[in-house]
């Protein structure tokens, strides 16, 4: 009967994990917009680094966070985008220009701080022929033109932006200018360096993570004679992971990690010590992105501990926590194995360790 219960427990955990992963992947593909950025952008005919370089810069979650705009006047509510780069000698192709502007629009709209308005006049370039000469001008030639334009489009401020590339360094400059007084309200520069080799790897991001976890794995050691049985209700793990996502689908991430785990309680009766080598898949749950950036994960690893080894599985949800930090809550399962404990006359020499339990994790990404 005991073996039947254990077999049922293993099947239940495996089936639960499979249903969990299928549901998470369905959620990501049903509710998300798949963003494809490859080294060979169809129809663009651009150098690989031009499109992908700016895309990598603007997809970085650490740029344009709400905290950077806390000091902006609260009366600034409606903003319009205005490209103030060189429109005559265009060094950045039009397709890349549009991609940059669209991503900037999305970033500012996602902040929830401003109402972003579409300004057709801001994108207008005038071409005039006079005395057999061609002149090219923008809608705004001076500060007064900018103030007049703000009245036409009813904008509180203009976000002036420009982009440049130099020696594989991609830079975007942003300036928020008040519409009434032309006062400079906010200025920021973002830059990221990339290489062709990085693009050929087709990895948008590679990060390292340090994690500390509490696993609800248990053991019970029978007492001898009148000695009460000893129980172990959990272990603590410390780990290092390498996480990456590909240009093929940024809603899916992968990690490979190693974790050391041991028991910090009941050390007189139990001496758990081991390593777990784990591969993990993360899937964005886009249906929740308006509330909190949530990722579902499933991990499978091989654990080596106290002279034994076994299959370890985990699945759950991950949430952002402080800057560059995250927390996760889920379930962990380790196939039960017989473990030889340190000799103690009051207890049996061996018992099973493992089972299913709660997995709580705190981590920091760098």
N, C-alpha and C positions, 0 to 999 in steps of 0.2 A: 504493500500500500504506500509506503514511504517513497519507493522508487517511482510509482505511478504519479504521485503528487509532484515530485520533482520534474518528471518528464512533462507533465501538464504545465508547470510553471515556465519551463524553458520555451515550450511552444507558444504560450501566451505572450511572453516577452517578445519573441521574434515576430509573431503576427502583428502585435501592437506597433512595433517599430516600422514594419513594412507599410501598414495602413497610415501611419503618421507621415512617413516620407512621401507616399503617393499623394496624400491630401495637401501637404505643403507645396509640392511641385505643381499640382493642379492650381493651387491658389496663386502661385507666382506667375504662371503662364496665362491664367484667366484674367487677372486684374492688373498686370503690369505691361508697360510698354517696353518691348525688347529693343535695346539700343545696341546697334552693331557698329563697331569701329575697328576696322581691320587695316593691315598695312597696305592692302590694295583696294582702295575705295572705288567701287564700280562707277564708271562714267566720269569720274572727277579728273583722272589723269594727273594727279598731284604728286609731288614727292611724298613719300610715306610719312616723313616726320612733320610735315606742315599740318595736316589735318589731325593726326593722332597726337601730336605734341600739345596743341591747344586743348584738345579734348581731354587729355590726361590732366592738364592743369585745372580745367574747370570742373572736372568730375571729382576733384579732391574734396572730401567732406570737411576739411579743416578751413576752407576759405569761405568768406562771406557768411559767417555765422552771426546770429542775432546780437551777440555780445559786442561785436565790432561797431555796431551802429547805435549803441545805447545813448551816446552823447548828442545825437542829431536832434535838432529842435522837434518837439512833438507836433508842432503845427505843420510840419512838412509831411503831407499825406499823399499828394498826387505827384508822381514823378514821370518824366518822359526821357527816353534814351536818345542821345545825340552823339554820333560818331564824329570826333574832331581830329581824326588822322588825315593823312594826305590822300585825297580822293583823286587827284590828277595822276600821280605816279603810284598806282596801286601795286604794292609789293606783296600783299596778301590776297590770294584769289577770292573771287566773289563767293564761291561756295563755302570757303572757310570763314569768310567774314559773316555770312548768314548764320553759320553754325555757332560762332562765338556769340553773336547777338542773341540768338535763341536761347542758348544756355544761360547767358546773363539774365535775360528776362525771366527764365524759369527760376533761377536762384533768388532773385528779388521778390518774385511772386510767392515763392515758398517761405520767405521770411515772415509773411503775414503782417509786416510793419507798414508797407506802403501799398497804395493803389497804383498799379503800373498802367499807364495809358499808352495807346498806340498813336504815335506822332508821324503821320505821313510826310508832313513838311520837313521833319528832321532828316529824312532820307533823300530829300530832293536835291539834285545837282543841276544847276542851270548852265546851259551852253549857249553863248551869244556870238554872233558874227557881226563885227563892226570894222569898217575900213579894211575889208579883206583879212581880218584877223579873227581868230577864234579865242574866246575867253571862257573859262570855266569858273563858276562861283558856287558857293553854298548858300543855303537859306539864311545863315547867320554870318555876317561879316564883322560885327562889332557887338559891344555889350547892349546897345540900344535895340539892335535887331533881336537879341536874345530875350530882352524884356517884352518886346512886341510879340514875339512868337509865343511867349508864355501866356499872354492874354488870349491869343487865338485858340490855343489848345487847353487852356485853363489848367496849367501845371504849376505846382508850388515850387518845383525845382527840376533841374535837368541833370541827368547823369551823363557826363561827358566821358567817353571811353575811347581808347586806342589800343592797338596791339602791335607788337614787333617781335622779330626773331633775329638773334645774333649768336652765332657759333653754338647752335643747338640749344640755346636758352630761350624759352618762350615767355614773353612778358606781356601782361595786361595792366594798363593804368586806368584807374577810375577816379573821377572827381565829381562830387555832388555840389552843384552850384545853385544858390537861391535865385528864384526867378525875378523877384522884385528888386533886389539890391546887387545881384551878381556876387554875393558873398560866398566865399569858399567854405562850405559846411563840413566837408569830409573828403579825405584823399587817401588812396590806398594803391599799392602796387603789389601784384602777385607774379611770381616767376617760378618756373620749374625747368630744370635741364633734363633733356632726354637724348638718347642716342638711337641710331638705327638698330644696333644690336638688341636694345631693350624691346623695340617694336617687333623684331623678328621672333622674339620669345613669345609674343602675343600675350604678355601679362601686363595688365593695367596697373596692378598694385601688388607689391610683395611686402608683407609686414611681419614682424616678430611679436609674439605675445608671451607675457609671463602670467601664469594663473595659479591660484590656490583654491582647492576644492575640498568639500566635505562629502564623502560618499557613505551612504547608509548600508554598507556591507557588514554582515554580522557573523558571529561565531559563538559557540557555546561549549564550554569545557566542563565535563562532568567531574564533580567532586568525589573524593574517596572517603568512604565511611560517613561521618557526620558533617563533613565539609560541604557547604552549599555550592551549587554549580556556579561557575563564573560565566559572565556574558560580556560580549563585545558588540557594541551597537553601531560602530562607525570607524572610518579611518580618514586621515587627512592626506591630501596629495599636493605636490608642488610640481609645476610643469612648465615647459617651454614649447611653443608652437610656431610654425612658419605657415602664415596664411596668405593666400593669393586668389585673385579673380582674373578671369580671362576677358579678352575683348569680345569674345563670341557672345557672352551673356553675363552682364555685370550683376544680375540678380542671383547668381550662383557662385559661391566661394568654396575653396578647398583648403584644408589644413593638414599638416603632418606634424605630430608632436610626440614628445616623450614625457612621462610623468613618473615621479617617484612617490610612492605612498607608504604610509606607516601608521600605526595606532599611537595616538598621544594620550590615550586613557587606558586603564586596566593593564598597564605595562608589566605588572608583577605576574599576571596570569597569561598574557598573550604577547607575542613578539612578531607582529606582521611587518614585513619589509619587502618591498618589491618594486618593479618597474612595469609600466604599461606603454607599449608602442601603438599609437592610434592614428588612423586616417579618419577625417571628418568632412562632411559636406554640409554647407549652410545654404539656405534658400530664403530670400526675402519674402515676407508676407506683405505684399503691396496693399492689401485691403486695410491694413492697420497703419500705413505710413503717415496718415493725417493725424494720428494720435501719438504713436511712438514707433520708432524704427525697429521693427521686430524681425528677428531671423529664427527660422526653425532649423534644427540641426540633428544629424544622426551620425554617430561615430562607431567604428568597429576597431577593436584592437586585440593584441595578444599580451596578456599579463604574465609576468614571471615573478613568483613570490615564495619565499620561505621553502625552497626546495620543490615547489609545485608550479604549474602553469595552467592557464585557462583562458577561454574566450571572454572578452569584455565588450559589452554594448552599452551605448548611451544615446538618449534622444531627449529633446526638450526645446526650450525657447531662450533666445538671447536678446538682451536689451542694452542700450547704451547707458553708461553710468559715469558721470563727471567727464572731464576732458580726456579723451583717448582711453577711457576706461569702459568696462562693460560688466554685466552680471548675467548669469544664466541659471535657470531652474529647470530640472528635468528628472529623468530616471536613469539609474545605472543598474546593469546586471552583470554579474560575474558567475560563470559556471562553478558550482561548488566543488571543492577539491579537499581531500584529506591532507591536513597539515600537521607536522610533528612540532610540538611546542617545546620550549625549554623544560628540562626535567624539574618536576615539583612533586614531592611525595603526597601532597594534598589533592592532586588532580590527575586525571588520566593524561597519558602522554600525547594523545592526538585527538583531533576532532575536525569537522568540516568548517571551511571558511568560504564565504561568498554570498550568493543569493541576489535578490533585487532590493533596491532602496532608493532613497531620494538623493539627487545630485545637485548641490549648491556650489556655484563658482563665482569668484571675483577675479577679474583680469585687467591687465594694463597693456596697451598696444604701443609699440615704438618702432 
